[in-house]
Amino acid sequence: MGETATETQDVAPVEPDTEETEPAPAQEDSDETGASAAAENQSAEAEEDGADGGPFPSTYAALPSETVFIQNATVLDGRGGLIEDGDVLLEDGRIAAVGADLTAPGGAQVIDGEGRWVTPGIIDVHSHLGVYPTPSIRATSDGNEATSPNTAEVWAEHSVWPQDPGFSRALAGGVTSLQILPGSANLFGGRSVVLKNVPSRTVQGMKFPDAPYGMKMACGENPKRVYGSRNQAPSTNMGNFAGYRAAWIDAKKYMEDQQKAEDDADTDPPKRDLELETLAGALRGDILVHMHCYRADQMAQVIDMSKEFGYQLASFQHAVESYKVADLLADEDICSAMWADWWGFKLEAYDGVRENIPMVHKAGACAIVHSDDDIGIQHLNQEAAKAWSDGRKAGIEIPKEEAWLWLSYNPARSLGIEDETGSLEEGKAADVVLWSADPFSTYAKADKVYIDGALMYDRQDNRMPVSDFEIGQASRGMK
């Protein structure tokens, strides 16, 4: 969530952006151009190539699915289209057809969608489920490696606890995929990971196949507070930027040394460095950069820095002042992940407005609704509805079918998985939610949630999936 009790002792909102010495966390964030042969050889020595080319490959396998035909529903396709009395066909785990007046194939399970709505599954681009799980105690506080301003070498997936009960609660809210990030205590927090929201014994069993890694960075108050309080750099915003730039310079040198070794057989490659490896991956474009940042002026400076070193920003996270630089975000093709109405919990988050998300959308930029919270992730459709409503009150008319971009396609785009999920288009993964009513209504609930065509949640089935951790836990009143 926003600023967590862990990360800052100032306010109620939680943001796993705090240093390790503070009390047990709630949650906010507590928030590659061609690789050389030398680098590839180093990777080969240290890694067993898996299905997606890394040392911890995805072992995710879609569960068995049936052919499902949802008919006569209101369909939001996730790309800005709306179909009244529409039909959606799920077959072999994929979207087989979307339209009106379709015919159900023989043997299909037919679901009456009259009065109900169908959307792509929700994708949360900013979550700490698994790294700040429930129960929230120090023993499970694994989101911030607050031991150095630069911990690009750490990977969030190594802290994810798949048994976090929060995953199933998010599933009941229609969340089918999510990005798990480290917190924002550090300038470079480490790698993020994209997960399918499915029950699994291991994090590898949840990893979204072939999804790019992300890298969490943070600007502003968190790093300078965490390290300034220890009388070390950074302690100011200028110290933050000096730290970023020094790290990028080191990464450039690492890449140059790798290239020299590739070009000259007599030159030894540099020793493998996990920190620089991640930074080099970001410079090559293989790892997507997600930047925790609130203030408009700092976002503009970060954009200039990205041009200095030649990398693309995938998103700004939290981005309370995005409305001030919405045109710049549109011009630079940078997504902005935001809350509907959460700000003011610290000074850099002070100047928020309820119209932030619709203003960014209206400017033609990539607007996203995110949670950063184990409760908020359970009703992201309502968060989008609040932003949509606030926009209307301000005279910003956005059709609901466009507003759903904030929850599915735009998040998929910022994570590099938009060719696979995020919209109801033929051939894409059948990540689908059937809602009891208009999902922009307070009263709407997710009736059914499908991931790769498999029914993962059914509101009418009391056998709601729970984690192994919850099985056998005595409920209150039991002896």
Phi, psi and omega per residue, in radians:
M1 nan -2.930 -3.045
G2 -0.942 -1.948 3.083
E3 -1.684 2.187 -3.070
T4 -1.534 2.790 3.067
A5 -1.015 -0.528 3.124
T6 -1.182 -0.758 -2.976
E7 -1.409 -0.572 3.108
T8 -2.501 2.413 -3.101
Q9 -1.497 0.101 -3.014
D10 -1.335 -0.710 -2.858
V11 -2.415 2.988 -3.132
A12 -1.166 -0.806 -3.050
P13 -1.026 2.526 -3.074
V14 -1.791 2.467 3.098
E15 -2.601 1.917 -3.118
P16 -1.068 0.937 -3.122
D17 -1.989 0.410 -2.989
T18 -1.770 2.941 3.084
E19 -1.427 2.782 -2.989
E20 -1.142 -0.392 -3.051
T21 -1.398 -0.177 -3.121
E22 -1.444 2.864 -3.057
P23 -0.996 2.882 -3.053
A24 -0.888 2.458 -2.935
P25 -1.347 2.661 2.799
A26 -1.707 -1.813 3.059
Q27 -3.011 2.229 2.659
E28 -2.284 -2.044 2.893
D29 -1.549 0.038 2.542
S30 -3.101 nan nan
D31 nan nan nan
E32 nan 1.580 3.117
T33 -1.033 2.633 -2.749
G34 -0.539 2.283 3.120
A35 -1.302 2.498 -3.118
S36 -1.358 2.788 3.115
A37 -1.101 -0.613 3.129
A38 -1.068 -0.779 3.137
A39 -1.115 -0.703 -3.139
E40 -1.124 -0.684 3.125
N41 -1.137 -0.699 3.101
Q42 -1.069 -0.754 -3.141
S43 -1.096 -0.699 -3.114
A44 -1.119 -0.615 3.127
E45 -1.178 -0.655 -3.018
A46 -1.652 -0.264 -3.011
E47 -2.184 2.548 2.889
E48 -1.601 2.023 -3.112
D49 -1.099 2.178 3.097
G50 -1.766 -2.916 -3.099
A51 -1.024 -0.598 3.121
D52 -1.989 0.520 2.906
G53 1.280 0.328 -3.127
G54 -2.182 3.028 -3.132
P55 -1.305 -0.268 3.140
F56 -2.224 1.182 -2.977
P57 -1.188 2.708 3.051
S58 -1.140 2.346 3.006
T59 -1.976 0.253 -3.119
Y60 -1.043 2.347 3.013
A61 -2.341 2.241 -3.134
A62 -1.072 2.471 3.088
L63 -1.286 2.770 3.124
P64 -0.990 2.492 -3.116
S65 -2.319 2.769 3.072
E66 -1.841 2.873 2.966
T67 -1.350 2.139 -3.061
V68 -2.147 2.314 3.110
F69 -2.125 1.920 3.092
I70 -1.695 2.149 -3.042
Q71 -2.141 2.672 3.034
N72 1.072 0.607 3.097
A73 -1.847 2.864 2.940
T74 -1.473 2.140 -3.016
V75 -1.948 2.164 2.944
L76 -1.781 2.028 -2.990
D77 -1.450 -0.082 3.109
G78 1.516 -0.153 3.097
R79 -1.991 0.242 3.121
G80 1.767 0.135 3.133
G81 -1.824 2.600 3.090
L82 -2.284 2.346 3.098
I83 -2.154 2.037 3.040
E84 -1.364 2.501 -3.114
D85 0.862 0.823 -3.070
G86 -1.621 2.864 -3.141
D87 -2.187 2.555 3.092
V88 -2.341 2.240 3.134
L89 -1.929 2.151 3.060
L90 -1.862 2.202 -3.085
E91 -2.576 2.287 -3.135
D92 0.940 0.635 3.067
G93 1.380 0.070 -3.105
R94 -2.150 2.887 2.985
I95 -1.346 1.998 -3.088
A96 -1.636 -0.537 3.139
A97 -2.867 2.556 3.059
V98 -2.448 2.267 3.135
G99 2.985 -2.823 3.101
A100 -2.045 2.602 3.089
D101 1.018 0.641 3.052
L102 -1.398 2.866 3.136
T103 -1.941 2.289 3.127
A104 -1.224 2.310 3.085
P105 -1.233 2.745 3.121
G106 -1.042 2.409 3.110
G107 1.481 -0.070 -3.128
A108 -1.311 2.572 2.978
Q109 -1.376 2.062 -3.093
V110 -1.703 2.209 3.136
I111 -2.016 2.209 3.113
D112 -1.337 2.037 -3.112
G113 -1.765 0.220 -3.103
E114 -1.037 2.217 -3.116
G115 1.416 -0.054 -3.115
R116 -1.965 2.918 -3.084
W117 -2.151 2.592 3.089
V118 -2.126 2.317 3.117
T119 -2.403 2.872 2.900
P120 -1.100 2.730 3.057
G121 -1.082 2.600 3.114
I122 -1.321 2.454 3.092
I123 -2.091 2.106 3.120
D124 -1.728 2.042 -3.081
V125 -1.474 -0.117 -3.110
H126 -2.454 1.667 3.131
S127 -2.363 2.661 3.024
H128 -2.101 0.327 3.055
L129 -0.997 2.449 3.125
G130 1.541 -0.614 3.100
V131 -1.720 -0.426 2.911
Y132 -2.227 1.241 -2.991
P133 -1.456 3.083 2.978
T134 -1.737 2.286 0.074
P135 -1.269 2.478 -3.068
S136 -1.586 1.632 3.139
I137 -2.342 2.930 -3.079
R138 -1.022 -0.610 -3.112
A139 -1.080 -0.428 -3.112
T140 -1.882 0.152 -3.107
S141 -1.492 1.601 -3.009
D142 -2.154 0.436 -3.033
G143 -1.659 -0.357 -3.104
N144 -2.160 2.006 2.984
E145 -1.538 1.292 -2.980
A146 -1.482 1.004 -3.128
T147 -2.004 -0.142 3.136
S148 -2.826 2.567 3.101
P149 -1.072 -0.419 3.129
N150 -2.110 1.831 3.055
T151 -2.145 0.831 3.131
A152 -1.090 -0.257 -3.109
E153 -1.342 -0.274 -3.085
V154 -1.531 2.652 -3.118
W155 -2.128 2.218 -3.102
A156 -1.003 -0.582 -3.076
E157 -1.061 -0.411 3.133
H158 -1.344 -0.139 3.059
S159 -1.891 -0.168 -3.066
V160 -1.219 2.194 3.038
W161 -1.724 1.872 -3.051
P162 -1.110 -0.291 -3.095
Q163 -1.497 0.053 3.121
D164 -0.942 2.096 3.118
P165 -1.047 -0.301 -3.138
G166 -1.095 -0.483 -3.123
F167 -1.102 -0.783 -3.118
S168 -1.218 -0.551 3.093
R169 -1.184 -0.664 3.084
A170 -1.162 -0.667 3.103
L171 -1.027 -0.729 3.126
A172 -1.145 -0.301 3.066
G173 -1.657 0.128 3.073
G174 1.618 0.183 -3.123
V175 -1.492 2.076 -3.102
T176 -1.829 -0.411 3.088
S177 -2.509 2.715 -3.139
L178 -2.770 2.629 3.058
Q179 -1.740 2.214 3.080
I180 -1.768 2.154 -3.102
L181 -2.038 2.728 2.887
P182 -1.157 2.953 3.075
G183 -1.299 -2.973 -3.021
S184 -2.113 0.634 3.049
A185 -1.261 -0.472 -2.965
N186 -1.944 2.780 3.031
L187 -1.070 -0.806 3.045
F188 -2.084 1.903 -3.016
G189 -1.516 -0.345 -3.118
G190 2.145 -3.053 -3.084
R191 -1.440 2.521 2.993
S192 -1.743 2.969 3.141
V193 -2.453 2.503 3.103
V194 -1.753 2.269 -3.071
L195 -2.101 2.588 2.853
K196 -1.424 2.414 -3.076
N197 -1.497 1.235 -3.110
V198 -2.178 2.613 3.058
P199 -1.105 2.423 -3.132
S200 -2.775 2.623 3.046
R201 -1.331 -0.433 -3.048
T202 -2.280 2.733 3.074
V203 -1.206 -0.526 3.102
Q204 -1.058 -0.555 3.132
G205 -1.291 -0.151 3.104
M206 -1.857 -0.283 -3.019
K207 -1.079 2.287 3.130
F208 -1.200 2.013 -3.054
P209 -0.987 2.260 3.050
D210 1.165 0.167 3.045
A211 -1.208 2.375 3.107
P212 -1.099 2.625 2.956
Y213 -1.237 2.716 2.969
G214 -1.980 2.910 3.009
M215 -2.260 2.220 3.140
K216 -1.516 2.237 2.977
M217 -2.161 2.797 3.133
A218 -2.466 2.396 3.027
C219 -2.037 2.980 3.018
G220 1.535 -2.519 -2.894
E221 -1.219 -0.612 -2.995
N222 -1.080 -0.987 -3.131
P223 -1.061 -0.702 -3.083
K224 -1.247 -0.487 3.077
R225 -1.271 -0.828 -3.079
V226 -1.061 -0.819 -3.051
Y227 -1.587 -0.535 3.054
G228 -1.089 -0.598 3.125
S229 -1.186 -0.271 3.086
R230 -1.743 0.139 -3.127
N231 1.077 0.721 3.061
Q232 -2.419 2.879 3.129
A233 -1.344 2.561 -0.016
P234 -1.520 2.598 3.036
S235 -2.212 -0.008 3.122
T236 -2.427 2.940 3.066
N237 -1.126 -0.617 3.103
M238 -1.199 -0.544 3.040
G239 -1.166 -0.637 3.058
N240 -0.998 -0.889 -3.072
F241 -1.192 -0.610 3.059
A242 -1.071 -0.686 3.114
G243 -1.153 -0.735 3.091
Y244 -1.043 -0.885 -2.996
R245 -1.146 -0.687 3.105
A246 -1.078 -0.699 3.141
A247 -1.167 -0.734 3.115
W248 -1.132 -0.655 3.094
I249 -1.075 -0.768 3.111
D250 -1.082 -0.684 -3.137
A251 -1.166 -0.684 3.085
K252 -1.062 -0.748 3.132
K253 -1.121 -0.700 3.107
Y254 -1.041 -0.774 3.126
M255 -1.161 -0.700 3.105
E256 -1.088 -0.727 3.128
D257 -1.149 -0.641 3.070
Q258 -1.120 -0.719 -3.131
Q259 -1.152 -0.688 3.103
K260 -1.061 -0.726 3.132
A261 -1.155 -0.587 3.109
E262 -1.210 -0.691 -3.077
D263 -1.373 -0.438 -3.057
D264 -2.239 1.949 -3.088
A265 -1.103 -0.349 -3.129
D266 -1.526 -0.059 -3.134
T267 -1.744 2.205 3.123
D268 -1.317 2.460 3.064
P269 -1.228 2.736 3.099
P270 -1.139 2.683 3.058
K271 -1.037 2.436 -3.126
R272 -1.065 2.301 -3.097
D273 -2.287 1.980 -3.052
L274 -1.116 -0.618 3.131
E275 -1.140 -0.893 -3.113
L276 -1.217 -0.494 3.099
E277 -1.081 -0.753 3.107
T278 -1.163 -0.779 3.135
L279 -1.105 -0.708 3.101
A280 -1.112 -0.656 3.085
G281 -1.063 -0.666 3.095
A282 -1.175 -0.703 3.127
L283 -1.156 -0.565 3.109
R284 -1.375 -0.267 -3.121
G285 1.607 0.061 3.126
D286 -1.401 -0.457 3.134
I287 -2.018 2.255 -3.043
L288 -1.531 2.378 -3.062
V289 -1.666 2.117 3.095
H290 -2.034 2.090 -2.957
M291 -1.968 1.983 2.997
H292 -1.178 2.024 -3.083
C293 -2.802 2.353 -3.089
Y294 -1.813 -0.783 -2.948
R295 -1.507 2.503 -3.120
A296 -1.109 -0.741 -3.099
D297 -1.111 -0.646 3.133
Q298 -1.265 -0.610 3.057
M299 -1.059 -0.735 3.133
A300 -1.102 -0.680 3.116
Q301 -1.203 -0.661 3.100
V302 -1.114 -0.670 3.099
I303 -1.083 -0.762 3.090
D304 -1.074 -0.697 3.121
M305 -1.119 -0.670 3.120
S306 -1.096 -0.591 3.093
K307 -1.270 -0.626 3.116
E308 -1.025 -0.692 -3.054
F309 -1.869 -0.043 2.971
G310 1.391 0.647 3.058
Y311 -2.133 2.773 -3.134
Q312 -1.778 2.322 3.028
L313 -1.425 2.231 3.080
A314 -1.405 -0.689 -3.107
S315 -2.834 2.684 2.808
F316 -1.729 2.405 -3.099
Q317 -1.908 2.389 -3.101
H318 1.415 -1.086 2.828
A319 0.759 0.905 -3.066
V320 -1.052 -0.517 -3.124
E321 -1.800 0.427 -3.139
S322 -1.015 -0.563 -3.106
Y323 -1.034 -0.425 -3.136
K324 -1.344 -0.407 -3.099
V325 -2.219 0.526 -3.084
A326 -1.033 -0.674 3.130
D327 -1.138 -0.667 3.121
L328 -1.145 -0.728 3.102
L329 -1.085 -0.707 3.114
A330 -1.134 -0.786 -3.121
D331 -1.098 -0.627 -3.067
E332 -1.636 0.007 3.106
D333 1.005 0.872 3.138
I334 -2.016 2.253 3.101
C335 -1.349 2.669 3.088
S336 -2.197 2.033 3.134
A337 -1.710 2.167 -2.925
M338 -2.403 2.829 2.937
W339 -1.580 2.774 3.095
A340 -1.273 -0.739 -2.990
D341 -2.704 0.711 -3.110
W342 -2.105 1.926 3.083
W343 -2.820 3.094 3.059
G344 1.513 0.048 -3.084
F345 -1.466 -0.142 2.966
K346 -2.769 2.937 -2.948
L347 -1.102 -0.744 -3.098
E348 -1.177 -0.275 3.101
A349 -1.823 0.302 -2.995
Y350 -1.308 -0.714 -2.908
D351 -1.610 0.971 3.127
G352 -1.626 2.781 3.040
V353 -2.382 2.640 -3.131
R354 -1.174 -0.357 -3.102
E355 -1.569 0.181 -3.057
N356 -0.929 -0.965 -3.071
I357 -1.102 -0.901 3.123
P358 -1.102 -0.539 3.103
M359 -1.179 -0.705 3.092
V360 -1.125 -0.754 3.115
H361 -1.068 -0.800 -3.086
K362 -1.096 -0.501 3.132
A363 -1.352 -0.059 3.131
G364 1.545 0.198 3.118
A365 -1.593 2.949 -3.112
C366 -1.500 1.769 -3.119
A367 -1.706 2.444 -3.094
I368 -2.379 2.446 2.973
V369 -1.698 2.197 3.129
H370 -2.193 3.026 -3.090
S371 -1.912 -1.010 -2.987
D372 0.982 0.601 -3.019
D373 -2.852 2.437 -3.111
D374 -1.339 -0.261 3.043
I375 -1.634 -0.822 -3.127
G376 -1.002 -0.571 -3.127
I377 -1.141 -0.316 -3.109
Q378 -1.407 -0.223 -3.130
H379 -2.522 0.868 3.139
L380 -1.139 -0.476 3.065
N381 -1.072 -0.642 3.111
Q382 -1.247 -0.588 3.075
E383 -1.105 -0.761 3.089
A384 -1.096 -0.678 -3.139
A385 -1.106 -0.683 3.115
K386 -1.094 -0.791 -3.139
A387 -1.117 -0.736 3.120
W388 -1.053 -0.789 -3.129
S389 -1.140 -0.734 3.134
D390 -1.130 -0.616 3.064
G391 -1.095 -0.770 3.136
R392 -1.059 -0.740 3.133
K393 -1.071 -0.497 3.141
A394 -1.593 0.091 3.125
G395 1.522 0.226 3.100
I396 -1.729 1.730 -3.081
E397 -1.525 1.986 3.119
I398 -2.179 2.092 3.103
P399 -1.030 2.574 -3.136
K400 -1.020 -0.613 -3.131
E401 -1.141 -0.462 3.036
E402 -1.403 -0.677 -3.120
A403 -1.071 -0.501 3.138
W404 -1.158 -0.296 3.020
L405 -0.953 -0.566 -3.084
W406 -1.124 -0.368 -3.012
L407 -1.896 -0.273 -3.056
S408 -2.338 -1.179 -3.027
Y409 -1.206 -0.800 -3.140
N410 -1.084 -0.765 3.038
P411 -1.027 -0.744 3.125
A412 -1.057 -0.720 3.129
R413 -1.072 -0.763 -3.107
S414 -1.202 -0.361 3.139
L415 -1.722 -0.038 3.128
G416 1.296 0.448 -3.115
I417 -2.133 0.320 -3.042
E418 -1.211 -0.325 3.081
D419 -1.342 -0.249 -3.071
E420 -1.887 -0.569 -3.039
T421 -2.644 3.109 3.082
G422 1.805 -0.173 3.127
S423 -2.707 2.765 3.116
L424 -1.598 1.414 3.132
E425 -2.193 2.491 -3.070
E426 -0.957 2.277 3.111
G427 1.680 -0.291 3.128
K428 -1.404 2.877 3.097
A429 -1.013 2.431 3.141
A430 -1.435 1.193 3.026
D431 -1.672 1.751 -2.864
V432 -2.395 2.507 3.040
V433 -2.138 2.280 2.986
L434 -1.779 2.049 -3.080
W435 -1.721 2.614 3.137
S436 -1.206 -0.389 -3.085
A437 -2.800 -3.013 3.062
D438 -0.929 2.059 -3.077
P439 -1.159 -0.159 3.035
F440 -1.537 0.124 3.074
S441 -1.698 2.507 3.069
T442 -1.040 -0.472 -3.021
Y443 -1.566 -0.140 -3.098
A444 -1.257 2.476 3.058
K445 -2.282 2.653 3.046
A446 -1.282 2.016 3.107
D447 -1.394 -0.779 -3.132
K448 -2.478 2.479 3.104
V449 -2.237 2.176 -3.140
Y450 -1.962 2.415 3.008
I451 -2.198 2.107 -3.017
D452 0.887 0.697 3.066
G453 1.400 -0.191 -3.141
A454 -1.518 2.336 3.124
L455 -1.273 1.916 -3.075
M456 -1.750 -0.349 3.132
Y457 -2.619 2.358 3.096
D458 -2.387 2.016 -3.075
R459 -1.096 -0.413 -3.128
Q460 -1.531 -0.048 -3.120
D461 -1.886 2.022 -3.101
N462 -1.174 -0.213 -3.137
R463 -1.468 0.936 3.116
M464 -1.069 2.344 -3.104
P465 -1.046 2.377 3.060
V466 -2.236 2.781 3.132
S467 -1.342 2.767 3.085
D468 -0.976 -0.565 -3.129
F469 -1.025 -0.627 -3.081
E470 -1.417 -0.371 -3.127
I471 -1.187 2.197 3.117
G472 1.551 -0.075 3.081
Q473 -1.279 2.189 -3.140
A474 -1.185 2.284 3.087
S475 -1.423 2.839 -3.105
R476 -1.039 2.327 3.119
G477 1.706 -0.253 3.125
M478 -1.446 2.610 3.116
K479 -1.980 nan nan
